[in-house]
Amino acid sequence: MINYKTMYYALLTLFVIVAVLLLIATLLQKSRGDVGAAFGGSMGQSIFGVGGVETILTKATYWLGALFLILALLISIVPREKGSVIEKLEKTEQSEGKGATQKSK
């Protein structure tokens, strides 16, 4: 039997790790010009740089972005407990209260 609760939390943990790594990989990349380059301020470069040279950080960003999207879809698909946490807490308190009153009789 598959324990969906464990799978959900494992996917969620992996999702957070990938999100942090994606953030780090994005922030470590070299800047490719300012906003003026996008509007023709730099004649020799396009918006995305001189062209074609992809660093390891760029490739890591692509892969981490794809993994981020896949994990987001998987997390939305995996079944988990539904309902309000407060309602569940009230039900457990009521069942504990009934058990205590039956023991005292």
C-alpha positions as CSV (number, residue, x, y, z in Angstrom):
1,M,0.0,0.0,0.0
2,I,1.3,3.4,-0.9
3,N,1.5,6.0,1.8
4,Y,0.4,9.1,0.0
5,K,1.1,11.4,3.0
6,T,4.8,10.4,3.0
7,M,5.0,10.8,-0.7
8,Y,3.4,14.2,-0.5
9,Y,5.8,15.5,2.1
10,A,8.8,14.0,0.3
11,L,7.7,15.7,-3.0
12,L,7.2,19.0,-1.1
13,T,10.6,18.8,0.5
14,L,12.2,18.1,-2.8
15,F,10.2,21.0,-4.3
16,V,11.5,23.5,-1.7
17,I,15.1,22.3,-2.3
18,V,14.8,22.7,-6.0
19,A,13.2,26.2,-5.6
20,V,16.2,27.3,-3.4
21,L,18.7,25.8,-5.9
22,L,16.9,27.5,-8.8
23,L,17.0,30.8,-6.9
24,I,20.7,30.5,-6.2
25,A,21.5,29.4,-9.8
26,T,19.6,32.4,-11.1
27,L,21.2,34.9,-8.9
28,L,24.7,33.6,-9.6
29,Q,24.5,34.1,-13.3
30,K,26.3,37.0,-14.9
31,S,24.3,40.0,-15.9
32,R,23.8,40.4,-19.7
33,G,23.3,44.1,-19.9
34,D,20.8,46.5,-18.5
35,V,17.4,47.5,-19.7
36,G,18.9,49.9,-22.4
37,A,20.3,46.9,-24.3
38,A,16.7,45.6,-24.8
39,F,15.7,48.7,-26.6
40,G,18.7,49.1,-28.9
41,G,21.1,50.8,-26.6
42,S,23.8,48.3,-27.4
43,M,24.4,47.8,-31.1
44,G,26.7,44.8,-31.0
45,Q,24.7,42.6,-28.6
46,S,21.2,41.1,-28.7
47,I,18.9,40.9,-25.7
48,F,20.3,37.6,-24.7
49,G,24.0,38.3,-25.1
50,V,26.5,37.8,-27.9
51,G,25.1,34.5,-28.6
52,G,25.2,30.8,-28.2
53,V,27.6,30.4,-25.2
54,E,25.7,28.6,-22.5
55,T,27.4,28.3,-19.1
56,I,26.9,25.5,-16.7
57,L,24.7,27.8,-14.6
58,T,22.4,28.5,-17.6
59,K,22.0,24.8,-18.2
60,A,21.4,24.2,-14.5
61,T,18.8,26.9,-14.5
62,Y,17.0,25.3,-17.4
63,W,17.0,21.8,-15.8
64,L,16.0,23.2,-12.4
65,G,13.2,25.2,-13.9
66,A,11.8,22.1,-15.7
67,L,12.1,20.0,-12.5
68,F,10.4,22.8,-10.6
69,L,7.4,22.7,-12.9
70,I,7.2,18.9,-12.9
71,L,7.3,18.7,-9.1
72,A,4.6,21.4,-8.9
73,L,2.4,19.3,-11.2
74,L,3.1,16.1,-9.2
75,I,2.3,17.8,-5.9
76,S,-1.0,19.0,-7.2
77,I,-1.8,15.4,-8.4
78,V,-0.8,13.4,-5.3
79,P,-3.9,12.9,-3.1
80,R,-3.7,14.1,0.5
81,E,-6.0,14.5,3.4
82,K,-8.8,16.9,2.7
83,G,-10.7,19.0,5.1
84,S,-10.0,21.5,7.7
85,V,-7.3,21.0,10.4
86,I,-9.6,22.7,12.9
87,E,-12.5,20.3,12.2
88,K,-10.2,17.3,12.6
89,L,-8.9,18.7,15.9
90,E,-12.5,19.2,17.1
91,K,-13.4,15.6,16.2
92,T,-10.4,14.2,18.1
93,E,-11.2,16.4,21.2
94,Q,-14.9,15.2,21.0
95,S,-13.8,11.5,20.8
96,E,-11.4,12.0,23.6
97,G,-14.0,13.7,25.7
98,K,-16.5,10.8,25.1
99,G,-13.9,8.3,26.1
100,A,-13.2,10.1,29.3
101,T,-16.9,10.4,30.3
102,Q,-17.4,6.7,29.5
103,K,-14.5,5.7,31.7
104,S,-15.7,7.7,34.6
105,K,-19.2,6.1,34.6
